[in-house]
Every structure is written in structure tokens, then in C-alpha cells.
Amino acid sequence: MNLSGKILRGATVAAALGGCAVGPDFHSPKPPATERYTREELPAQTAQAAGAGGEAQRFTAGADIPGEWWALFESPVLDKLIKRAIADNPSLAIAEATLRQARDNLRAERSRLLPGADASVSVTHERISGAEFGGVNSTVSTFTLYNASVNVSYTFDLFGGVRRDLESFQALVDYQDFQREAAYLTLTANVVTAAVTQAELRGQIDATHDILTLQEKGLQLIQDQFKLGGVSRADVLAQQTQIAQTRATLPPLEKQAAQTGHLLAALAGALPSEIDVPEFDLAAIKLPQELPVSLPSALVRQRPDIRASEALLHQASAQIGVATAAVYPQLTLTGSLGWEALSAAKLFGPNTLVDSLGAGLLQPLFHGGQLEARRDAALAAYDQANAQYRQTVLTAFQNVADALRALQDDARSLQVQSDALALAQQSLDLTQRQYKLQAVSYLTLLNAERQYQQTRLALVQAQAARLADTAALFQALGGGWWNRQPSQASATPAGAQP
């Protein structure tokens, strides 16, 4: 067996013997020991109200979330826009490229477990004098030395420092994997939320136009009364002022609607001038009536941000092993196999073979406390990552609790607003008839119009809130990435089932 073969065999044997790695072995933290998200028991369903978007929503504990959760809103236009955003939005391309970078770095670092081999060829022209060796003859000799060799080196991972470092790099790959999933979830949720916001604004604009039509009819009625001497000029001016004030609310709403359209274009990966953003309507976005609610014990395996935080905790744990292994001895085996000759023609001839084999043992003795300080720093970094993980879990459970409570309150709010609008409509109709008969004052009519206007706009806001908070619940529960087909976006993280 030649020299390089001996080194390779020695490296293999050492790798087999060095099965242990110093430092802690990482284990995923246990999920919180709780059976529900809120202190109160989750009801079977929300309240219901008359009219669009007033259906009761039923909570199903332990049910799974579909990979394309937004399809539950049953809006083909929304579905098409989200798929375009998934295909063209740069944030996902950034996440994908960052993940590839992490994987390539891991692949590069894995080479540290194998021997390193380098080939070299050199030509050296030298002149030496006999006086250099203490001779009396100062004859100068000139020669050219040709050398070709293969150099092999291997550092044995006796205490697992390299393996812990590779474990750290793998944890960073996992982190970027879940960062990608978080970017996917954030993008899709932002598109849904922006679409609902645009629909809400358009609903408020339509309601304002209806109110203006109503107020203009009221103005015509007041002007007729003024011509007959039934009201004063001040009443006419007051109604005209009311109309002007209502018109003044339109430009801000239209500005927000336009800006929301620009946001949807950007989310879809297009310039605002390059895409005709669809105009969403609240009536065309169906409120999901069946709401899957994951078990609390499953949330820590479903939320991408929790899984990413866990990966950073794993990385910090592995770095403790790296810092610990640096205190122990390091064994390095080196060797070379080559040929030397005084002419290129004889380089690989007989009696030109040269080889060398060496071993080195490095035991750190004194570094001024540097190695111990680095291990202490690694322990502190782990404590920091652990605290950050706990904070991420707390925030995740808060998000779910907030969304669940918001859905219940949204339903009650819509119920109240729906009843209030019906009463305001009846009151306005009655007041208009009474005013036409001069049975009530103009101030009474004005108050009835204002109440109707406020309740009409509040109803639109309540309808949009139910849709937005439903999307927030799906996002808070992790978005169902584990049920998504690889063709729908990037591949699901390997071994990352919830």
C-alpha cells in the first residue's frame, strides 16, 4: 500500500473511533403544557348576523389547515393574484437564494471530515559553492531540480469539534429553510389582508356615494320646503354643508384604495403601471364557516418562526461543542509521495521516488483564558437563543389567542352593527316622512342622516374585520405549509413535518 493509501486508511479508522463529540446533544424543547389558547373555553361557534358576511363560524379543534388556506375564501380572483405573487415576488427569491447559500456552505464544510490532497510540480534552479559546506575548494556547482509530489494531510476529529461545527451549519440550513416558509406565509397573508383592505375601502366609498345620493334627495326636499316658506335659509345651508362634509371624506378613501392597489401590485412582483390590479368586493370574498384550530401542542411544530428560532437554538448548542473541543488535543497526520530528479526526462525513473510521513499532536496549554472565555461566550449565546425561543413561543400563542378572541368579538360587532343599521334605516325613513309633513324639525332629520351614515360605514368595517381576522388566524396557526405540494412553491423542508 502506498503512502497516501496508508493515510486514507488511518483517517478512516480514526473517524470510526472518534464517535463521541463533546458538548451537549440537542433535543427539541417540549411544547407548552396547555390544552387551550385562551383562559376561557373556546365556544363551538361565533355569533351570526343578518346580511352578507354574517354567517356563524364554527371552530374545529385539532383539524388540519390546508396548504392553500386562502382557497377557503372561495375567490378565484384572489387565488390568481396569490399564485402570481408566489411566482414573481422577490422576497421568495431572496429566501430561496439564501437557503441555497446555506446549503452550499454546509457542503463545503463537510470536506473537513475527509483528508486533503494536493498535487504540486516544481522546477528549482540552484547554484551552490563548496565553501558553503566548509570546503577549501570554492568551486561553484549549478543544477536544476525537478519535483512532482502529492501531499496528503488529515486532522483527526477525535473530540467531535468538526462534527459539532457541521451540526451548527446544518442548523443554519434548517433556519433558512423555515425563514423561507415564513416568507411564503407572510407574502400570502399580506396579499389576502391587502385584498380585504381594498374591498373594505371600496365598500366605504360605495356607501359614501349612497349616502350622498340620500343627502342630495334630502337637500331637494329641504329646498322645496324653503320655497314654500316651511324652513329657513339656514336649514338649506346646513344640508349643503352636510353634503360637502360627506364629499370631503371621499378623497382620503380613494387615496387609500389606490395605495392599496399599488401594494397589491408590488406584492404580485409587478410595477403599479404594469398590472391591472383587480378590484375586490366584500361580497365576492366568502367568509369561511369552518375554522380549523390546531392543538396547542402542535403549534410549536407548525409555526415557521418557532421552527426557525429552534434551529438557532440548535446552532447555539452545537457551538458549545465546538468551543469545548478546542480545549482538547488535536492530532494531525501528514504525508507526501513524489519524485525528484535532475532532469525532466528522468523525473519518474528508478530511484527518484521520495516520500515522507509525519504526525503532530497539538495540546493547548496556555492562551490567556481565551479558550475558556470562548466556551463561556458559547454558553451565554445558548442562553440568549433559549430565551429568544421562549419569547417566540409566547408571541405565537398570543397571536392565536388574539385571533380567536377577535373572531368572536368581530361576529358580535357585526351582529350589533347589522341590527343598528336596520334601526337607523327605519328611523331615517320615518323621519323623512315626518319632516315632509313638517312634523319634526330639520335638526331631527339631520341627526337621523348622521346616524345612518355612521352605522352604514361601521357595518362595512365590521364585515372586513371578520375576513381580515380569519386570515390572521390561519397565519397565526402556521398557514398549513406542511400540506403544500412542492409544485405550489418551494419544496417543503426535509424532515420538517409538524
DRENDRENVO-844128 format. One record per residue (C-alpha): residue number from 1; residue in three letters; x, z, y. Coordinates in Angstrom, 1 decimal, always signed. Layout:
# DRENDRENVO-844128
> NUM, Ala, X, Z, Y
...
This chain:
# DRENDRENVO-844128
> 1, Met, +0.0, +0.0, +0.0
> 2, Asn, +1.4, -0.9, +3.4
> 3, Leu, +1.7, +1.5, +6.3
> 4, Ser, -1.5, +0.5, +8.1
> 5, Gly, -3.4, +1.0, +4.9
> 6, Lys, -2.0, +4.5, +4.5
> 7, Ile, -3.1, +5.4, +8.0
> 8, Leu, -6.6, +4.0, +7.4
> 9, Arg, -6.9, +5.9, +4.1
> 10, Gly, -5.7, +9.1, +5.8
> 11, Ala, -8.2, +8.6, +8.6
> 12, Thr, -11.0, +8.2, +6.1
> 13, Val, -10.0, +11.3, +4.2
> 14, Ala, -9.8, +13.3, +7.5
> 15, Ala, -13.1, +12.1, +8.6
> 16, Ala, -14.7, +13.2, +5.3
> 17, Leu, -13.0, +16.6, +5.5
> 18, Gly, -13.9, +17.2, +9.2
> 19, Gly, -17.6, +17.5, +8.5
> 20, Cys, -18.1, +20.5, +10.7
> 21, Ala, -18.5, +20.4, +14.5
> 22, Val, -18.0, +23.4, +16.8
> 23, Gly, -20.7, +24.2, +19.3
> 24, Pro, -24.5, +24.7, +18.8
> 25, Asp, -26.6, +22.4, +16.7
> 26, Phe, -29.5, +21.2, +18.9
> 27, His, -33.1, +21.9, +17.9
> 28, Ser, -36.1, +20.7, +19.9
> 29, Pro, -37.8, +23.5, +21.8
> 30, Lys, -41.1, +24.8, +20.4
> 31, Pro, -44.2, +23.8, +22.2
> 32, Pro, -46.1, +26.5, +24.2
> 33, Ala, -48.2, +28.7, +22.0
> 34, Thr, -51.6, +27.9, +23.7
> 35, Glu, -54.8, +26.3, +22.4
> 36, Arg, -56.1, +25.0, +25.8
> 37, Tyr, -55.0, +23.8, +29.2
> 38, Thr, -57.2, +25.9, +31.4
> 39, Arg, -58.2, +29.5, +31.3
> 40, Glu, -61.9, +28.6, +31.0
> 41, Glu, -63.2, +26.9, +27.8
> 42, Leu, -63.4, +23.1, +28.2
> 43, Pro, -67.0, +22.0, +28.3
> 44, Ala, -68.3, +19.4, +25.9
> 45, Gln, -69.1, +17.0, +28.8
> 46, Thr, -69.3, +16.8, +32.6
> 47, Ala, -72.4, +16.8, +34.7
> 48, Gln, -74.3, +13.5, +35.3
> 49, Ala, -75.9, +11.9, +38.3
> 50, Ala, -78.2, +9.1, +39.0
> 51, Gly, -76.8, +5.7, +40.0
> 52, Ala, -73.6, +3.8, +39.4
> 53, Gly, -70.7, +5.9, +38.1
> 54, Gly, -72.9, +8.9, +37.4
> 55, Glu, -72.7, +8.9, +33.6
> 56, Ala, -71.6, +12.1, +31.9
> 57, Gln, -68.0, +12.1, +30.4
> 58, Arg, -67.5, +13.7, +27.1
> 59, Phe, -64.2, +15.5, +26.2
> 60, Thr, -62.9, +14.9, +22.7
> 61, Ala, -60.2, +17.5, +21.8
> 62, Gly, -57.4, +16.1, +19.6
> 63, Ala, -58.4, +12.5, +20.0
> 64, Asp, -55.7, +9.9, +20.4
> 65, Ile, -55.1, +7.8, +23.5
> 66, Pro, -55.0, +4.0, +23.2
> 67, Gly, -51.8, +2.2, +24.1
> 68, Glu, -53.6, +0.2, +26.7
> 69, Trp, -55.6, +3.1, +28.1
> 70, Trp, -56.7, +1.2, +31.2
> 71, Ala, -58.8, -1.1, +29.0
> 72, Leu, -61.3, +1.8, +28.8
> 73, Phe, -62.3, +0.9, +32.4
> 74, Glu, -63.6, -2.5, +31.0
> 75, Ser, -62.3, -4.5, +33.9
> 76, Pro, -60.9, -7.9, +32.9
> 77, Val, -59.5, -8.4, +36.5
> 78, Leu, -57.7, -5.1, +36.3
> 79, Asp, -56.4, -5.8, +32.9
> 80, Lys, -55.0, -9.1, +34.0
> 81, Leu, -53.3, -7.6, +37.1
> 82, Ile, -51.7, -4.8, +35.0
> 83, Lys, -50.3, -7.3, +32.5
> 84, Arg, -48.8, -9.3, +35.3
> 85, Ala, -47.2, -6.1, +36.7
> 86, Ile, -45.7, -5.3, +33.3
> 87, Ala, -44.2, -8.7, +33.1
> 88, Asp, -42.9, -9.1, +36.7
> 89, Asn, -42.4, -5.7, +38.3
> 90, Pro, -38.7, -5.0, +39.0
> 91, Ser, -39.0, -1.3, +38.1
> 92, Leu, -39.3, -2.0, +34.4
> 93, Ala, -36.4, -4.5, +34.6
> 94, Ile, -34.3, -1.8, +36.2
> 95, Ala, -35.3, +0.7, +33.4
> 96, Glu, -34.5, -1.9, +30.7
> 97, Ala, -31.1, -2.7, +32.1
> 98, Thr, -30.2, +1.0, +32.5
> 99, Leu, -31.2, +1.6, +28.9
> 100, Arg, -29.1, -1.4, +27.7
> 101, Gln, -26.1, +0.0, +29.7
> 102, Ala, -26.5, +3.4, +28.0
> 103, Arg, -26.7, +1.8, +24.5
> 104, Asp, -23.6, -0.3, +25.2
> 105, Asn, -21.7, +2.8, +26.4
> 106, Leu, -22.6, +4.6, +23.2
> 107, Arg, -21.5, +1.6, +21.1
> 108, Ala, -18.2, +1.6, +22.9
> 109, Glu, -17.7, +5.3, +22.4
> 110, Arg, -18.3, +5.1, +18.7
> 111, Ser, -15.0, +3.2, +18.3
> 112, Arg, -13.3, +6.6, +18.8
> 113, Leu, -14.1, +7.5, +15.2
> 114, Leu, -12.0, +4.7, +13.9
> 115, Pro, -8.3, +4.1, +14.0
> 116, Gly, -7.0, +2.0, +16.9
> 117, Ala, -4.7, -1.0, +16.1
> 118, Asp, -2.8, -3.2, +18.5
> 119, Ala, -0.6, -6.2, +17.8
> 120, Ser, +2.4, -7.0, +20.0
> 121, Val, +5.1, -9.7, +20.3
> 122, Ser, +8.1, -9.3, +22.5
> 123, Val, +11.4, -11.0, +23.3
> 124, Thr, +14.3, -9.0, +24.7
> 125, His, +17.5, -10.5, +26.1
> 126, Glu, +20.3, -7.9, +26.3
> 127, Arg, +24.0, -7.6, +27.3
> 128, Ile, +26.0, -4.6, +26.1
> 129, Ser, +29.6, -3.6, +26.6
> 130, Gly, +31.8, -1.9, +24.2
> 131, Ala, +32.7, +0.7, +26.9
> 132, Glu, +29.1, +2.0, +26.6
> 133, Phe, +30.0, +3.4, +23.2
> 134, Gly, +33.3, +4.9, +24.2
> 135, Gly, +35.5, +1.9, +23.1
> 136, Val, +38.6, +0.8, +24.8
> 137, Asn, +37.6, -2.8, +24.5
> 138, Ser, +35.2, -3.8, +27.2
> 139, Thr, +34.1, -7.0, +25.5
> 140, Val, +30.6, -7.9, +26.6
> 141, Ser, +28.1, -9.0, +23.9
> 142, Thr, +24.9, -10.9, +24.6
> 143, Phe, +22.0, -11.2, +22.2
> 144, Thr, +18.3, -11.8, +22.1
> 145, Leu, +16.0, -9.6, +20.0
> 146, Tyr, +12.6, -10.9, +18.7
> 147, Asn, +10.0, -8.3, +17.7
> 148, Ala, +6.5, -8.6, +16.2
> 149, Ser, +4.6, -5.5, +15.2
> 150, Val, +1.2, -3.9, +14.5
> 151, Asn, +0.8, -0.3, +15.9
> 152, Val, -1.9, +1.9, +14.5
> 153, Ser, -3.0, +5.3, +15.8
> 154, Tyr, -5.7, +7.8, +14.8
> 155, Thr, -6.7, +11.1, +16.2
> 156, Phe, -8.5, +13.2, +13.6
> 157, Asp, -11.8, +14.7, +14.8
> 158, Leu, -11.1, +18.0, +12.9
> 159, Phe, -13.4, +20.2, +15.0
> 160, Gly, -16.1, +17.6, +15.9
> 161, Gly, -15.3, +17.1, +19.6
> 162, Val, -15.6, +13.4, +19.4
> 163, Arg, -18.8, +13.6, +17.3
> 164, Arg, -20.3, +16.1, +19.9
> 165, Asp, -19.4, +13.6, +22.6
> 166, Leu, -21.1, +10.8, +20.8
> 167, Glu, -24.1, +13.1, +20.3
> 168, Ser, -24.1, +13.5, +24.1
> 169, Phe, -24.0, +9.8, +24.6
> 170, Gln, -26.9, +9.3, +22.1
> 171, Ala, -28.9, +11.9, +24.1
> 172, Leu, -28.3, +9.9, +27.2
> 173, Val, -29.7, +6.8, +25.4
> 174, Asp, -32.8, +8.8, +24.5
> 175, Tyr, -33.1, +9.9, +28.1
> 176, Gln, -33.0, +6.4, +29.4
> 177, Asp, -35.5, +5.4, +26.7
> 178, Phe, -38.0, +7.9, +27.9
> 179, Gln, -37.2, +7.1, +31.5
> 180, Arg, -38.3, +3.5, +30.7
> 181, Glu, -41.5, +4.8, +29.2
> 182, Ala, -42.1, +7.0, +32.3
> 183, Ala, -41.6, +3.9, +34.5
> 184, Tyr, -44.1, +1.9, +32.4
> 185, Leu, -46.7, +4.8, +32.6
> 186, Thr, -46.1, +5.2, +36.4
> 187, Leu, -46.5, +1.5, +37.0
> 188, Thr, -49.7, +1.1, +35.1
> 189, Ala, -51.2, +4.2, +36.6
> 190, Asn, -50.3, +3.1, +40.1
> 191, Val, -52.0, -0.2, +39.6
> 192, Val, -55.2, +1.5, +38.4
> 193, Thr, -55.1, +4.0, +41.3
> 194, Ala, -54.4, +1.3, +43.9
> 195, Ala, -57.3, -0.8, +42.5
> 196, Val, -59.7, +2.2, +42.7
> 197, Thr, -58.5, +2.9, +46.2
> 198, Gln, -59.1, -0.6, +47.3
> 199, Ala, -62.6, -0.5, +45.7
> 200, Glu, -63.3, +2.7, +47.5
> 201, Leu, -62.2, +1.3, +50.8
> 202, Arg, -64.3, -1.9, +50.3
> 203, Gly, -67.2, +0.3, +49.3
> 204, Gln, -66.9, +2.3, +52.6
> 205, Ile, -66.6, -1.0, +54.6
> 206, Asp, -69.8, -2.3, +52.9
> 207, Ala, -71.6, +1.0, +53.5
> 208, Thr, -70.5, +0.9, +57.2
> 209, His, -71.8, -2.6, +57.6
> 210, Asp, -75.1, -1.5, +56.1
> 211, Ile, -75.2, +1.5, +58.4
> 212, Leu, -74.5, -0.8, +61.4
> 213, Thr, -77.4, -3.0, +60.3
> 214, Leu, -79.6, +0.1, +60.2
> 215, Gln, -78.4, +1.3, +63.6
> 216, Glu, -78.9, -2.1, +65.2
> 217, Lys, -82.5, -2.1, +63.9
> 218, Gly, -82.9, +1.4, +65.4
> 219, Leu, -81.5, +0.0, +68.7
> 220, Gln, -84.1, -2.7, +68.7
> 221, Leu, -86.8, -0.1, +68.1
> 222, Ile, -85.5, +2.1, +71.0
> 223, Gln, -85.2, -0.9, +73.3
> 224, Asp, -88.9, -1.8, +72.5
> 225, Gln, -89.8, +1.8, +73.3
> 226, Phe, -87.8, +1.7, +76.5
> 227, Lys, -89.7, -1.4, +77.7
> 228, Leu, -92.9, +0.4, +77.1
> 229, Gly, -91.6, +3.4, +79.0
> 230, Gly, -91.6, +5.7, +76.0
> 231, Val, -87.9, +6.5, +76.2
> 232, Ser, -85.3, +6.8, +78.9
> 233, Arg, -82.3, +4.6, +79.6
> 234, Ala, -80.1, +7.4, +78.3
> 235, Asp, -81.6, +7.1, +74.8
> 236, Val, -80.7, +3.4, +74.8
> 237, Leu, -77.2, +4.1, +75.8
> 238, Ala, -76.8, +6.9, +73.3
> 239, Gln, -77.8, +4.5, +70.5
> 240, Gln, -75.4, +1.8, +71.7
> 241, Thr, -72.7, +4.4, +71.8
> 242, Gln, -73.5, +5.4, +68.2
> 243, Ile, -73.2, +1.8, +67.2
> 244, Ala, -69.9, +1.4, +69.0
> 245, Gln, -68.5, +4.5, +67.3
> 246, Thr, -69.6, +3.2, +63.9
> 247, Arg, -67.9, -0.1, +64.6
> 248, Ala, -64.7, +1.7, +65.6
> 249, Thr, -64.4, +3.1, +62.0
> 250, Leu, -64.1, -0.4, +60.5
> 251, Pro, -60.6, -1.4, +61.7
> 252, Pro, -58.9, +1.6, +60.1
> 253, Leu, -60.7, +1.0, +56.9
> 254, Glu, -59.9, -2.7, +56.9
> 255, Lys, -56.2, -1.9, +57.7
> 256, Gln, -56.0, +0.5, +54.7
> 257, Ala, -57.7, -2.1, +52.5
> 258, Ala, -55.3, -4.8, +53.5
> 259, Gln, -52.3, -2.5, +53.0
> 260, Thr, -53.6, -1.5, +49.5
> 261, Gly, -53.8, -5.2, +48.7
> 262, His, -50.2, -5.5, +49.8
> 263, Leu, -49.3, -2.6, +47.5
> 264, Leu, -51.1, -4.3, +44.6
> 265, Ala, -49.1, -7.5, +45.2
> 266, Ala, -45.8, -5.5, +45.2
> 267, Leu, -46.8, -3.7, +42.0
> 268, Ala, -47.5, -7.1, +40.4
> 269, Gly, -44.0, -8.1, +41.3
> 270, Ala, -45.0, -10.7, +44.0
> 271, Leu, -44.8, -11.0, +47.7
> 272, Pro, -48.0, -10.4, +49.6
> 273, Ser, -48.0, -14.0, +50.7
> 274, Glu, -47.6, -15.4, +47.2
> 275, Ile, -50.6, -13.9, +45.4
> 276, Asp, -54.3, -13.7, +45.9
> 277, Val, -54.9, -10.1, +45.1
> 278, Pro, -58.3, -9.6, +43.5
> 279, Glu, -60.9, -7.6, +45.5
> 280, Phe, -62.0, -4.7, +43.3
> 281, Asp, -65.5, -3.3, +43.4
> 282, Leu, -66.5, +0.2, +42.3
> 283, Ala, -69.5, -1.2, +40.4
> 284, Ala, -67.2, -3.6, +38.4
> 285, Ile, -64.9, -0.7, +37.1
> 286, Lys, -66.7, +1.1, +34.4
> 287, Leu, -66.3, +4.9, +34.1
> 288, Pro, -65.0, +5.8, +30.6
> 289, Gln, -67.5, +8.1, +29.0
> 290, Glu, -65.3, +9.2, +26.1
> 291, Leu, -62.2, +11.1, +27.2
> 292, Pro, -59.6, +11.9, +24.5
> 293, Val, -57.9, +15.2, +25.2
> 294, Ser, -54.6, +15.7, +23.3
> 295, Leu, -54.0, +19.1, +21.8
> 296, Pro, -51.6, +21.3, +23.9
> 297, Ser, -49.2, +21.4, +21.0
> 298, Ala, -48.9, +17.6, +21.1
> 299, Leu, -48.4, +17.2, +24.8
> 300, Val, -44.6, +18.0, +24.7
> 301, Arg, -44.1, +15.1, +22.3
> 302, Gln, -46.3, +12.7, +24.3
> 303, Arg, -45.2, +13.1, +27.9
> 304, Pro, -42.2, +10.8, +28.7
> 305, Asp, -40.9, +13.1, +31.4
> 306, Ile, -40.8, +16.1, +28.9
> 307, Arg, -39.1, +14.0, +26.3
> 308, Ala, -36.6, +12.8, +28.9
> 309, Ser, -35.9, +16.4, +30.0
> 310, Glu, -35.5, +17.4, +26.3
> 311, Ala, -32.9, +14.6, +26.0
> 312, Leu, -30.9, +16.0, +28.9
> 313, Leu, -31.1, +19.5, +27.3
> 314, His, -29.7, +17.9, +24.1
> 315, Gln, -26.9, +16.3, +26.1
> 316, Ala, -26.0, +19.6, +27.7
> 317, Ser, -26.0, +21.3, +24.3
> 318, Ala, -23.6, +18.6, +22.9
> 319, Gln, -21.3, +19.1, +25.9
> 320, Ile, -20.8, +22.7, +24.9
> 321, Gly, -19.4, +21.5, +21.6
> 322, Val, -17.1, +19.1, +23.4
> 323, Ala, -15.7, +21.8, +25.7
> 324, Thr, -15.3, +24.2, +22.7
> 325, Ala, -13.4, +21.6, +20.6
> 326, Ala, -10.9, +21.1, +23.4
> 327, Val, -9.6, +24.6, +22.7
> 328, Tyr, -8.6, +23.8, +19.1
> 329, Pro, -5.6, +21.8, +17.8
> 330, Gln, -5.6, +18.0, +17.8
> 331, Leu, -3.9, +16.1, +15.0
> 332, Thr, -2.8, +12.5, +15.7
> 333, Leu, -1.3, +10.1, +13.2
> 334, Thr, +0.7, +7.1, +14.4
> 335, Gly, +2.5, +4.3, +12.7
> 336, Ser, +3.8, +0.8, +13.2
> 337, Leu, +4.7, -2.1, +11.0
> 338, Gly, +6.7, -5.0, +12.3
> 339, Trp, +9.6, -7.4, +12.1
> 340, Glu, +12.8, -7.7, +14.2
> 341, Ala, +15.3, -10.5, +14.2
> 342, Leu, +18.0, -12.0, +16.5
> 343, Ser, +16.3, -15.5, +16.3
> 344, Ala, +12.7, -16.6, +16.2
> 345, Ala, +13.3, -18.6, +13.1
> 346, Lys, +14.4, -15.5, +11.1
> 347, Leu, +11.7, -13.1, +12.5
> 348, Phe, +9.7, -13.0, +9.3
> 349, Gly, +12.6, -13.5, +6.9
> 350, Pro, +14.0, -11.0, +4.4
> 351, Asn, +15.5, -7.7, +5.7
> 352, Thr, +13.6, -7.9, +9.0
> 353, Leu, +10.8, -5.6, +8.2
> 354, Val, +10.7, -2.3, +10.1
> 355, Asp, +8.1, +0.5, +10.0
> 356, Ser, +7.5, +4.0, +11.3
> 357, Leu, +5.1, +6.8, +10.6
> 358, Gly, +4.5, +9.9, +12.7
> 359, Ala, +2.2, +12.8, +13.0
> 360, Gly, +1.6, +15.0, +16.0
> 361, Leu, -0.2, +18.3, +16.4
> 362, Leu, -1.3, +19.5, +19.8
> 363, Gln, -2.4, +23.1, +20.3
> 364, Pro, -3.4, +24.0, +23.8
> 365, Leu, -1.6, +27.3, +24.7
> 366, Phe, -1.9, +27.9, +28.5
> 367, His, -3.9, +25.8, +31.0
> 368, Gly, -4.5, +28.5, +33.6
> 369, Gly, -8.0, +29.2, +32.3
> 370, Gln, -9.1, +25.6, +32.7
> 371, Leu, -10.4, +25.1, +29.2
> 372, Glu, -12.4, +28.4, +29.2
> 373, Ala, -13.8, +27.6, +32.6
> 374, Arg, -15.0, +24.2, +31.4
> 375, Arg, -16.8, +25.8, +28.5
> 376, Asp, -18.4, +28.3, +30.8
> 377, Ala, -19.5, +25.4, +33.0
> 378, Ala, -21.0, +23.6, +30.0
> 379, Leu, -22.9, +26.8, +29.1
> 380, Ala, -24.2, +27.0, +32.7
> 381, Ala, -25.2, +23.4, +32.6
> 382, Tyr, -27.2, +24.0, +29.4
> 383, Asp, -29.0, +27.0, +31.1
> 384, Gln, -29.8, +24.7, +34.0
> 385, Ala, -31.1, +21.9, +31.7
> 386, Asn, -33.1, +24.5, +29.8
> 387, Ala, -34.7, +25.8, +33.0
> 388, Gln, -35.4, +22.3, +34.1
> 389, Tyr, -37.1, +21.5, +30.8
> 390, Arg, -39.3, +24.6, +31.1
> 391, Gln, -40.2, +23.5, +34.7
> 392, Thr, -41.1, +20.0, +33.4
> 393, Val, -43.4, +21.5, +30.7
> 394, Leu, -45.1, +23.8, +33.2
> 395, Thr, -45.7, +20.9, +35.6
> 396, Ala, -47.1, +18.7, +32.8
> 397, Phe, -49.6, +21.4, +31.7
> 398, Gln, -50.5, +21.9, +35.3
> 399, Asn, -51.2, +18.1, +35.7
> 400, Val, -53.5, +18.1, +32.7
> 401, Ala, -55.3, +21.3, +33.8
> 402, Asp, -55.7, +19.8, +37.3
> 403, Ala, -57.1, +16.5, +36.0
> 404, Leu, -59.6, +18.2, +33.6
> 405, Arg, -60.9, +20.5, +36.4
> 406, Ala, -61.0, +17.7, +38.9
> 407, Leu, -63.2, +15.6, +36.5
> 408, Gln, -65.7, +18.4, +36.1
> 409, Asp, -65.8, +19.0, +39.9
> 410, Asp, -66.0, +15.3, +40.6
> 411, Ala, -69.0, +15.0, +38.4
> 412, Arg, -70.8, +17.9, +40.1
> 413, Ser, -69.8, +16.5, +43.5
> 414, Leu, -71.2, +13.1, +42.7
> 415, Gln, -74.4, +14.7, +41.4
> 416, Val, -74.8, +16.6, +44.7
> 417, Gln, -73.9, +13.6, +46.8
> 418, Ser, -76.3, +11.4, +44.9
> 419, Asp, -79.2, +13.9, +45.5
> 420, Ala, -78.1, +14.3, +49.1
> 421, Leu, -78.2, +10.5, +49.7
> 422, Ala, -81.7, +10.2, +48.2
> 423, Leu, -82.9, +13.0, +50.5
> 424, Ala, -81.1, +11.6, +53.5
> 425, Gln, -82.7, +8.2, +52.9
> 426, Gln, -86.2, +9.8, +52.7
> 427, Ser, -85.5, +11.8, +55.8
> 428, Leu, -84.3, +8.7, +57.7
> 429, Asp, -87.3, +6.6, +56.6
> 430, Leu, -89.7, +9.3, +57.6
> 431, Thr, -88.0, +10.0, +61.0
> 432, Gln, -88.0, +6.3, +61.8
> 433, Arg, -91.7, +6.1, +61.2
> 434, Gln, -92.4, +9.2, +63.2
> 435, Tyr, -90.2, +8.0, +66.1
> 436, Lys, -92.0, +4.7, +66.2
> 437, Leu, -95.2, +6.7, +66.6
> 438, Gln, -93.4, +8.9, +69.2
> 439, Ala, -94.0, +12.0, +67.0
> 440, Val, -90.3, +13.0, +67.2
> 441, Ser, -87.5, +12.8, +69.8
> 442, Tyr, -84.7, +10.3, +69.8
> 443, Leu, -82.3, +13.2, +69.1
> 444, Thr, -84.1, +13.8, +65.8
> 445, Leu, -83.7, +10.2, +64.9
> 446, Leu, -80.0, +10.2, +65.8
> 447, Asn, -79.4, +13.2, +63.6
> 448, Ala, -81.1, +11.6, +60.7
> 449, Glu, -79.0, +8.5, +61.1
> 450, Arg, -75.8, +10.5, +61.2
> 451, Gln, -76.7, +12.5, +58.1
> 452, Tyr, -77.5, +9.3, +56.2
> 453, Gln, -74.2, +7.7, +57.3
> 454, Gln, -72.1, +10.8, +56.2
> 455, Thr, -73.8, +11.1, +52.8
> 456, Arg, -73.5, +7.3, +52.1
> 457, Leu, -69.8, +7.4, +52.7
> 458, Ala, -69.4, +10.6, +50.8
> 459, Leu, -71.1, +9.1, +47.8
> 460, Val, -68.6, +6.2, +47.7
> 461, Gln, -65.7, +8.6, +47.9
> 462, Ala, -67.2, +10.7, +45.0
> 463, Gln, -67.6, +7.6, +42.8
> 464, Ala, -64.0, +6.6, +43.4
> 465, Ala, -62.7, +10.1, +42.8
> 466, Arg, -64.2, +10.1, +39.3
> 467, Leu, -62.4, +6.9, +38.4
> 468, Ala, -59.1, +7.9, +40.0
> 469, Asp, -59.1, +11.3, +38.3
> 470, Thr, -59.9, +9.7, +35.0
> 471, Ala, -56.8, +7.6, +35.3
> 472, Ala, -54.9, +10.7, +36.3
> 473, Leu, -55.9, +12.4, +33.1
> 474, Phe, -54.6, +9.5, +31.0
> 475, Gln, -51.4, +9.6, +32.9
> 476, Ala, -51.1, +13.4, +32.5
> 477, Leu, -51.6, +13.1, +28.8
> 478, Gly, -48.7, +10.6, +28.4
> 479, Gly, -50.5, +7.3, +28.5
> 480, Gly, -50.5, +6.5, +24.8
> 481, Trp, -47.1, +4.8, +24.7
> 482, Trp, -46.7, +5.7, +21.0
> 483, Asn, -49.7, +3.5, +20.2
> 484, Arg, -48.5, +0.5, +22.2
> 485, Gln, -47.4, -2.7, +20.4
> 486, Pro, -43.8, -3.7, +21.2
> 487, Ser, -45.1, -7.1, +22.5
> 488, Gln, -47.1, -5.3, +25.2
> 489, Ala, -43.9, -4.1, +26.9
> 490, Ser, -40.5, -2.9, +25.9
> 491, Ala, -40.1, -1.5, +22.4
> 492, Thr, -41.2, +2.0, +21.6
> 493, Pro, -38.2, +4.4, +21.4
> 494, Ala, -36.8, +4.5, +17.9
> 495, Gly, -37.7, +7.8, +16.2
> 496, Ala, -39.7, +8.9, +19.2
> 497, Gln, -43.1, +9.5, +17.7
> 498, Pro, -45.1, +12.3, +19.3
